[in-house]
Amino acid sequence: MKYTVDGETFDVVVQGDEVLVGNETFRVRIEGRGLQKTVFVNEQPFRIEQPPTSSGELQVLVDAKYHTVKTEGGRPRVAVAAKRQATAPVATVPGGVPAAMAGRIISVAVHEGQAVQSGDLLLIFEAMKMENEVRASRSGTVGKIAVKTGDRVSVGDLLLVVE
């Protein structure tokens, strides 16, 4: 199946809980019902709101940003999340935690080498005049911390790595 996301075309094959985008494979699971879901791509969550339509061009809301999705041969479901993950720096870093939206780092709550449990606070960033907590999606050890207090980040920027 071919998907065009924001003008860029991808060959996408869905194989159970894996999605092959080009030559890269992503583990995907979906939580939620109806039009609003959370799509986990390699355990990184993306909030998705998809309009009710079966084919053609769609405006899909992913983490507060609209993406234009066109499909050939079926209904677009996970291509936007897979595309965004594929183009973000974290895609090449196992355990990488990307910025879900643009903002400014207010505080980093962990240090390199620190053990964390799923749900532990990693850092806080400000976006759209709101403080947002970034929590560990899994247990592990904090590897590289790519940001410091005061840094500005864009969507998809690598924040830190949980190994």
N, C-alpha and C positions, 0 to 999 in steps of 0.2 A: 504494500500500500504506500502511496506517496502522500506526504503532507507538506504544505507550504506554510511556514510560520514566519510572519513579518517579512515576507518576500524571499525567504531562503527555503529551498526544497530539500526534503529528507526522505530516504527510503526507510520505512518503518515496518518491522515485523513483530507481532505480539506472539509470544510463546509462553503461555501460562502466566507466571508471575515475573517474567522477564520481557523486556522490550529491546529489540535490536534497532538502533538508530545509526544508519550507515554501517560502520564496522565496530561500533561500541555497544556493549550490552549493559543495561541498567536493570536492577531489581526494582520492581514497582508493586506497591500495594495501595489500595484505595480504602479510605474510611469515610463513612457518611452516606446519606441517601439524598435522592432528589438532585437538584441542580448545584448544591454547594457541597463540596467534598474536600477532604485533605488527601492529596496524593503524595505518597512517600516514594521518593526516587533515591535508591541506595540509602534508605532510612532518613533522608533529609526531607522534612515536610514542606509542601507547597499547598497553599489554600487556593482552590479552584472554584470559580463560578462559571458554569457553562449554560448558555441559552438553550431553550428547548427547541431543537431543530434536528433534522436527520441528515442533512448533507449541505454542500455548498460552502459559502464563506461565513465564518462565525467570528464574533468578537468575544474572546474568552478572557476573563479576568483571572490573573495569576498573581497572588500576593500584591494586590492593589495596583496592578499594572495591566492594561489591556493589550492583548496580542491578537492579530488577525490570523486566522487559521483557515486554510482551504484544504480540502481533501479530495483524493481520487479513490473511489472504491470503498467507501464506508464512512462512518461517523467519527470525527476526531474525538479522542478520549484522553490520551495521556501524552500526545506528541509535544504539547507546549511545555510541560514539565520536563520531559526528556531533553528537549532542545535547550532549554535554559540551563539545565544541569550540564549539558555537554559543552556549552560555551563559557561557563563560569570557571574561574581558576581552580576551584575546589575539585572539579571533575577528575583532575590528574593526581589529586592528593587523597589517598584513602583516609577516611575519618575526618576530612576537612569540613569545617562549619562555615558556610557562606553567609554574607549579609543578605537578609530577606528583603531589605529595602535600603535606600540611601539614607544616611544619617551621620551622626557624630558620636564617637565613643565617649561615654560619660565615666565609666569605670570598668576595670577588668578585675574580676573576683577570684581568679585563679592564677597560678604560676606554673611555669614549665616543670614537668616531673610530678605534678600533683595528681593523686588518684581522685577520680570523680565517679559518682554514681549517676545513673539515669535520673534526670530531673534536677540535678544540682545546678545552681546558678553559675554561669560562666562569665558573663559580662552584661553590661547595660548600655544601650545606645539610645540616642534621642532621634526621633524621626517625626516630622509633622507636629512638633511641639509636644510629643508624648514620649515618655520613657518606656522602652521595650526591654524586657528581660530575655536573654538568650540562655537557654538551659540545655544541658547535655541530653542528647537523644538516646545515648547508651552509656554504659559504664566503661571506664578505661582510664588511661593516663594522659594528661595534657602533654602534648608534644610541643610543637612550635606555636608560639603566640605571635601572630602577624600584625597586631595592632597595639596601640597604646592610648591611654586617656588623651582625648582631644583630637584624635585622628578623625578625618572624614572618610566615609566609605560609600561605595556605590553598590547597587544591587549585584550580588554574585561575588563581591570581593571576599577573599579568604580572610576570616577573622582569626581562627585558630584551628588546631588539629587535636582530636581525641583519638589516641591510638588504642 
